[in-house]
Amino acid sequence: MNTTELIELLKSVEFGASGRPREISISINFDSEEMFFPNPKLNIVGTGDGVAGAELTLELTGEVWMEVAE
């Protein structure tokens, strides 16, 4: 994915129903491992317009390089 594709993806859900910009969260669980996504694909898996602010949930998929910390 390049930056233009990312911008287009994010622009498609930039604002919630309230008109406020969405906050982005990406969650990766590290259990003493480092993860590197050399060519990730981002998918929109959820959107919301909660009381605390608009939100956007992304799914990160693709090849993953893992390195276990010593």
Buried (B, 14 or more C-beta within 10 A) or exposed (E): EEEEEEEEBBEEBEEBEEEEEBEEEEEEEEEEEEEEBEEBEBEEEEBBBEEEEBBBBBEBEEEEEEEEEE
